[in-house]
Amino acid sequence: MGPLADVRVLDLSRLLPGPFCTRMMADMGADVIKIEEPLRGDYSRGFEPRRGSMSCWFMEVNRNKRSVALDLKDTQQKEAFLELVKTADIVVESFRPGVLQKLGVDFEAARRVNPKIVYCSIAGFGETGPFAHRADHDIGYQSLAGLVSMSGEKDGPPAIPGALVADMQASAMAGMAILAALHYARETGTGQQVKLNLFDICLALVPGVSATYFGNGFVNMRGNNWLGGSFPNYNVYETKDGRYMSVGCLEEKFWKEFCTVLRRPDLIPALEDEAHYADLTKEIARVIRTKTMAEWTQATEGHDSCMEPVLNYDEAVALAQTQADEMVLEVRDPRGGTYRQMGFVPKFSATPCALYRPAPELGQDTEEVLGSLQAKGAEGREDK
């Protein structure tokens, strides 16, 4: 049994931030019921590639959940949803502000039927301010929050982020906030709404950047700070075979080990003078171009040099470390055969995460879940 085995979550969210958050809860044993509109369901059901009739994206993000198809514009089906809220601990949604209020299933409606409900709303820009109703995606939130301006070469254009940072951080922050609110609800009997927006998350995602800006007014940009490639000991260098090695030896002891790997002990004192950083970076680049990525990887064995190969994703999945961490999960699905998914990040010693069920077909569990509500209602009438 997972640590959240006694928790029921109603998941109204779609695509990535909300669904990944609730999938983590489902991996921890929570009963996550995904509420989807009939016919279409979560938009990610249409993504490629596919395994049989199912989208691999949807399967990855929605395993361990049940699916109930409800049209919340229909009065009777809206009432069925509110009956489910009575049995739930948590609701997660990612609609634009005001949408669920119009449908009559917002936080106020939910807490009228269940005062202990924790209702998490994940939005792009929140409910206030001039951008509240603006549509956007991850790259937009990062751009407006100043993150994209910090990525890329000093004299080049901003680099497009290679990961959905806002979405994934929203998943993690939402999960932490939800569980804090759930703890409070169980202690006091009082639920609450938890609001997060992706723009705010991006603003808060770089505490070192905000600390320097609020501290002395320094604005981090491409190439003017250690995170952006201005330091020779925190950079990426091309190898002889056109691959790359990353260097992240910020501490003196790691810098010494790095210079040892390069067989250039004469470079150790060079890090003390920032005026020579440009020349030092060029010299390191020259040295690293003398060997292949594989040769440098072998050279780092036994040295805490913080020098690592820049791997492609298939190479990362094949790493012995990935296998040792059991980060590749083999799923046996009667509908689609055997396939692989990413494993569980948190490792619990007493209540481990587990694969309880593969991702559901649209509306697969509607009859079972709503039928249980009817049975419960019948029991209540008999008791009276």
C-alpha positions as CSV (number, residue, x, y, z in Angstrom):
1,M,0.0,0.0,0.0
2,G,1.3,3.4,-0.9
3,P,1.5,6.3,1.5
4,L,-1.6,8.0,0.0
5,A,-3.7,4.9,-0.1
6,D,-6.5,6.6,2.0
7,V,-6.7,9.6,-0.3
8,R,-9.1,10.2,-3.2
9,V,-8.3,12.8,-5.9
10,L,-10.7,14.1,-8.6
11,D,-8.5,15.2,-11.5
12,L,-10.2,17.7,-13.8
13,S,-6.9,18.8,-15.3
14,R,-5.5,18.2,-18.8
15,L,-2.2,17.9,-20.7
16,L,0.8,18.1,-18.3
17,P,1.1,20.1,-15.0
18,G,-2.1,18.8,-13.3
19,P,-2.1,15.3,-14.7
20,F,1.6,14.7,-13.8
21,C,0.9,16.0,-10.3
22,T,-2.0,13.6,-9.8
23,R,0.0,10.8,-11.4
24,M,2.6,11.1,-8.8
25,M,-0.1,10.9,-6.2
26,A,-1.6,7.8,-8.0
27,D,1.9,6.2,-8.0
28,M,1.9,6.8,-4.2
29,G,-1.4,4.8,-3.9
30,A,-4.0,7.6,-4.1
31,D,-7.3,6.7,-5.8
32,V,-7.2,9.3,-8.7
33,I,-10.3,9.6,-10.7
34,K,-9.8,11.5,-13.9
35,I,-12.9,13.4,-14.9
36,E,-13.0,13.8,-18.7
37,E,-15.4,15.2,-21.1
38,P,-17.1,12.5,-23.2
39,L,-16.0,11.7,-26.7
40,R,-12.7,13.7,-26.6
41,G,-11.4,13.5,-23.1
42,D,-7.9,14.9,-22.2
43,Y,-6.4,16.5,-25.3
44,S,-3.2,14.4,-24.9
45,R,-5.2,11.3,-25.8
46,G,-4.7,12.5,-29.4
47,F,-0.8,12.8,-29.2
48,E,1.6,10.7,-31.2
49,P,3.2,8.2,-31.0
50,R,0.6,5.6,-30.1
51,R,0.5,2.1,-28.8
52,G,-2.6,0.6,-30.2
53,S,-5.5,3.1,-29.6
54,M,-3.7,4.9,-26.8
55,S,-1.3,7.8,-26.9
56,C,2.1,7.0,-25.3
57,W,2.1,10.5,-23.7
58,F,-1.3,10.0,-22.1
59,M,-0.2,6.5,-20.9
60,E,2.9,7.9,-19.3
61,V,1.2,10.8,-17.5
62,N,-2.1,9.1,-16.5
63,R,-1.1,5.6,-15.3
64,N,-2.6,4.3,-12.0
65,K,-5.8,6.4,-12.6
66,R,-9.4,5.7,-13.3
67,S,-11.4,7.5,-15.9
68,V,-14.9,8.8,-15.6
69,A,-16.6,10.6,-18.5
70,L,-18.8,13.5,-17.4
71,D,-20.3,16.4,-19.3
72,L,-20.2,19.1,-16.6
73,K,-22.5,21.3,-18.7
74,D,-25.3,18.7,-18.2
75,T,-27.1,19.4,-14.9
76,Q,-27.5,15.7,-14.0
77,Q,-23.8,14.9,-14.7
78,K,-22.7,18.0,-12.8
79,E,-24.7,16.7,-9.8
80,A,-22.9,13.4,-10.2
81,F,-19.6,15.2,-10.0
82,L,-20.6,17.0,-6.8
83,E,-21.6,13.7,-5.3
84,L,-18.1,12.5,-6.1
85,V,-16.7,15.6,-4.4
86,K,-18.4,14.5,-1.2
87,T,-16.3,11.3,-1.3
88,A,-13.0,13.0,-2.2
89,D,-10.2,14.7,-0.4
90,I,-8.7,16.7,-3.3
91,V,-9.8,18.3,-6.6
92,V,-7.2,19.4,-9.1
93,E,-8.1,21.6,-12.1
94,S,-6.3,23.6,-14.7
95,F,-9.0,25.6,-16.5
96,R,-8.9,29.3,-17.2
97,P,-10.2,31.5,-14.4
98,G,-14.0,31.6,-14.2
99,V,-14.7,28.6,-16.4
100,L,-15.6,26.2,-13.5
101,Q,-17.5,28.9,-11.7
102,K,-19.8,29.2,-14.7
103,L,-20.2,25.5,-14.7
104,G,-21.1,25.5,-11.0
105,V,-18.2,23.1,-10.0
106,D,-15.7,25.6,-8.6
107,F,-14.2,25.7,-5.1
108,E,-17.2,27.4,-3.6
109,A,-19.6,24.8,-5.0
110,A,-17.2,22.0,-3.9
111,R,-16.8,23.2,-0.3
112,R,-20.6,23.6,0.1
113,V,-20.9,19.8,-0.3
114,N,-17.6,19.0,1.4
115,P,-16.1,21.5,3.8
116,K,-12.9,19.6,4.1
117,I,-12.1,19.5,0.3
118,V,-8.7,20.7,-0.9
119,Y,-9.2,22.3,-4.2
120,C,-6.1,23.0,-6.3
121,S,-6.2,25.4,-9.2
122,I,-3.3,25.5,-11.6
123,A,-3.4,28.5,-14.1
124,G,-1.1,30.2,-16.5
125,F,-1.2,33.7,-14.9
126,G,-3.7,33.2,-12.0
127,E,-6.9,35.1,-11.4
128,T,-5.7,38.7,-11.1
129,G,-3.7,41.1,-13.3
130,P,-3.8,42.0,-16.9
131,F,-2.7,38.6,-18.1
132,A,-5.2,36.6,-16.1
133,H,-7.2,35.4,-19.2
134,R,-4.3,35.2,-21.6
135,A,-3.4,31.8,-23.2
136,D,0.2,30.7,-23.3
137,H,2.6,27.8,-23.1
138,D,5.8,26.9,-21.2
139,I,8.1,28.9,-23.4
140,G,5.9,32.0,-23.0
141,Y,5.9,31.8,-19.2
142,Q,9.7,31.4,-19.1
143,S,10.1,34.3,-21.5
144,L,8.0,36.7,-19.5
145,A,9.7,35.7,-16.3
146,G,13.2,36.4,-17.7
147,L,14.4,32.8,-17.9
148,V,14.8,32.5,-21.6
149,S,16.9,35.6,-21.7
150,M,19.5,33.9,-19.6
151,S,19.9,30.8,-21.9
152,G,22.2,30.7,-24.9
153,E,25.6,32.2,-26.1
154,K,26.6,35.6,-25.0
155,D,26.4,37.3,-28.3
156,G,23.7,35.0,-29.8
157,P,19.9,34.8,-29.6
158,P,18.1,33.3,-26.5
159,A,18.1,29.5,-26.5
160,I,14.7,27.7,-26.6
161,P,14.4,25.7,-23.3
162,G,14.8,22.0,-23.8
163,A,12.4,21.1,-21.0
164,L,9.0,22.1,-19.9
165,V,10.3,23.8,-16.8
166,A,7.2,25.7,-15.8
167,D,4.9,22.7,-16.3
168,M,7.0,20.3,-14.3
169,Q,7.8,22.7,-11.5
170,A,4.0,23.4,-11.3
171,S,3.4,19.7,-10.8
172,A,5.9,19.4,-8.0
173,M,4.9,22.6,-6.2
174,A,1.2,21.8,-6.5
175,G,1.8,18.4,-5.0
176,M,3.6,19.8,-2.0
177,A,1.0,22.5,-1.5
178,I,-1.9,20.1,-1.8
179,L,-0.5,17.7,0.8
180,A,0.2,20.6,3.1
181,A,-3.5,21.8,2.7
182,L,-4.6,18.2,3.2
183,H,-2.7,17.9,6.4
184,Y,-4.4,21.1,7.6
185,A,-7.8,19.9,6.6
186,R,-7.4,16.6,8.5
187,E,-6.2,18.5,11.5
188,T,-8.9,21.1,11.6
189,G,-11.8,19.9,9.4
190,T,-11.4,22.9,7.1
191,G,-10.5,22.6,3.5
192,Q,-9.2,25.4,1.3
193,Q,-8.3,26.4,-2.3
194,V,-4.7,26.2,-3.4
195,K,-3.8,28.5,-6.3
196,L,-0.6,28.3,-8.4
197,N,0.3,29.9,-11.7
198,L,3.1,29.0,-14.1
199,F,4.3,32.6,-14.5
200,D,4.8,33.0,-10.7
201,I,6.6,29.7,-10.6
202,C,9.1,30.8,-13.3
203,L,9.8,34.0,-11.4
204,A,10.5,32.1,-8.2
205,L,12.5,29.3,-9.9
206,V,15.9,31.1,-9.8
207,P,16.6,32.2,-6.2
208,G,20.2,33.0,-7.0
209,V,19.1,35.3,-9.8
210,S,16.5,37.1,-7.6
211,A,18.9,37.3,-4.7
212,T,21.6,39.1,-6.7
213,Y,19.0,41.4,-8.4
214,F,17.3,42.4,-5.1
215,G,20.7,42.5,-3.4
216,N,22.7,44.8,-5.7
217,G,20.7,45.3,-8.9
218,F,22.7,42.8,-11.0
219,V,20.6,41.5,-14.0
220,N,21.6,38.0,-15.1
221,M,21.8,37.8,-18.9
222,R,23.3,35.4,-21.4
223,G,27.0,35.1,-20.8
224,N,27.3,37.5,-17.8
225,N,26.9,35.0,-14.9
226,W,28.2,31.6,-13.9
227,L,24.9,29.9,-14.9
228,G,25.0,31.4,-18.4
229,G,28.5,30.3,-19.3
230,S,30.7,33.2,-18.2
231,F,32.8,31.0,-15.9
232,P,35.3,28.5,-17.3
233,N,34.6,26.1,-14.5
234,Y,30.8,26.0,-15.2
235,N,30.5,25.5,-18.9
236,V,30.1,23.1,-21.8
237,Y,33.0,22.2,-24.1
238,E,33.1,20.5,-27.5
239,T,35.2,17.3,-27.8
240,K,37.3,15.9,-30.7
241,D,34.4,13.9,-32.1
242,G,31.9,16.7,-32.0
243,R,30.3,15.7,-28.8
244,Y,30.3,17.7,-25.6
245,M,31.5,17.6,-22.0
246,S,29.9,19.6,-19.2
247,V,32.1,21.1,-16.5
248,G,30.6,22.1,-13.1
249,C,33.6,22.3,-10.7
250,L,32.6,25.4,-8.7
251,E,34.4,24.4,-5.5
252,E,38.2,24.6,-5.4
253,K,38.7,20.9,-4.6
254,F,36.7,19.9,-7.7
255,W,38.5,22.5,-9.8
256,K,41.9,20.9,-8.8
257,E,40.6,17.5,-9.7
258,F,39.4,18.8,-13.1
259,C,42.8,20.3,-13.8
260,T,44.3,17.0,-12.8
261,V,42.1,15.2,-15.4
262,L,43.2,17.7,-18.0
263,R,46.8,17.1,-16.9
264,R,47.1,20.8,-16.6
265,P,48.0,21.6,-12.9
266,D,49.3,25.0,-14.1
267,L,45.7,26.1,-14.7
268,I,44.7,25.7,-11.0
269,P,45.7,29.3,-9.9
270,A,44.3,30.8,-13.1
271,L,40.7,30.6,-11.7
272,E,41.6,33.2,-9.1
273,D,41.5,36.1,-11.6
274,E,38.2,36.7,-13.4
275,A,40.0,39.1,-15.8
276,H,41.6,36.1,-17.4
277,Y,38.4,34.0,-17.6
278,A,38.0,34.4,-21.4
279,D,41.5,33.2,-22.1
280,L,41.1,30.4,-19.6
281,T,37.9,29.2,-21.2
282,K,39.6,29.2,-24.6
283,E,42.5,27.1,-23.3
284,I,40.2,24.6,-21.7
285,A,38.2,24.4,-24.9
286,R,41.4,23.7,-26.8
287,V,42.5,20.9,-24.5
288,I,39.1,19.2,-24.4
289,R,39.0,19.2,-28.2
290,T,42.1,16.9,-28.2
291,K,40.1,13.9,-27.0
292,T,36.7,12.2,-27.8
293,M,33.8,12.2,-25.4
294,A,34.4,8.6,-24.6
295,E,38.1,9.2,-23.8
296,W,37.3,12.1,-21.5
297,T,34.6,10.0,-19.8
298,Q,37.1,7.3,-19.1
299,A,39.7,9.9,-17.9
300,T,37.3,11.2,-15.3
301,E,36.9,7.7,-13.6
302,G,38.1,7.9,-10.0
303,H,38.2,11.7,-10.0
304,D,35.6,14.1,-8.5
305,S,36.1,16.5,-11.3
306,C,32.4,17.3,-11.9
307,M,33.1,16.7,-15.6
308,E,30.3,14.7,-17.4
309,P,29.4,13.7,-20.9
310,V,26.5,15.5,-22.5
311,L,24.3,12.5,-23.3
312,N,21.3,12.2,-25.6
313,Y,18.2,10.9,-23.9
314,D,18.6,7.3,-25.2
315,E,22.1,7.2,-23.8
316,A,20.8,8.6,-20.5
317,V,18.1,5.8,-20.3
318,A,20.8,3.2,-21.0
319,L,23.1,4.4,-18.2
320,A,24.0,1.9,-15.5
321,Q,22.9,4.5,-12.9
322,T,19.5,4.7,-14.5
323,Q,19.1,1.0,-14.2
324,A,20.5,0.9,-10.6
325,D,17.9,3.5,-9.7
326,E,15.1,1.4,-11.3
327,M,14.0,4.4,-13.3
328,V,12.8,2.3,-16.2
329,L,9.5,0.6,-15.5
330,E,8.3,-2.3,-17.5
331,V,4.5,-2.3,-17.9
332,R,2.5,-5.4,-18.9
333,D,-0.7,-4.1,-20.4
334,P,-3.3,-6.6,-21.8
335,R,-4.4,-4.0,-24.3
336,G,-0.9,-3.0,-25.7
337,G,1.5,-5.7,-24.7
338,T,4.7,-5.0,-22.7
339,Y,6.2,-1.5,-22.9
340,R,8.5,0.8,-20.9
341,Q,7.8,4.0,-18.9
342,M,9.7,6.2,-16.6
343,G,9.9,4.8,-13.1
344,F,9.3,6.3,-9.6
345,V,11.4,9.2,-8.4
346,P,10.6,9.1,-4.6
347,K,11.8,5.9,-2.9
348,F,9.8,5.1,0.2
349,S,11.3,2.5,2.6
350,A,8.0,1.3,4.0
351,T,5.3,2.4,1.5
352,P,6.9,2.2,-2.0
353,C,5.3,3.6,-5.1
354,A,3.9,0.9,-7.5
355,L,2.2,0.4,-10.8
356,Y,-1.4,-0.5,-9.9
357,R,-3.0,-0.1,-13.3
358,P,-2.1,1.1,-16.8
359,A,-3.7,4.4,-18.0
360,P,-7.4,4.1,-18.6
361,E,-9.5,4.2,-21.7
362,L,-11.8,7.2,-21.9
363,G,-14.7,6.7,-19.5
364,Q,-13.5,3.2,-18.7
365,D,-14.5,3.4,-15.0
366,T,-17.6,5.6,-15.3
367,E,-20.1,2.8,-14.6
368,E,-18.1,1.4,-11.7
369,V,-17.5,4.8,-10.0
370,L,-20.9,6.2,-10.4
371,G,-22.5,2.9,-9.5
372,S,-20.7,3.0,-6.2
373,L,-22.3,6.4,-5.5
374,Q,-25.7,5.0,-6.2
375,A,-25.1,2.0,-4.0
376,K,-23.9,4.3,-1.2
377,G,-27.1,6.4,-1.6
378,A,-29.3,3.3,-1.5
379,E,-27.5,2.2,1.8
380,G,-28.2,5.6,3.2
381,R,-31.9,5.4,2.4
382,E,-32.1,1.9,3.9
383,D,-30.5,3.2,7.1
384,K,-33.2,5.8,7.5
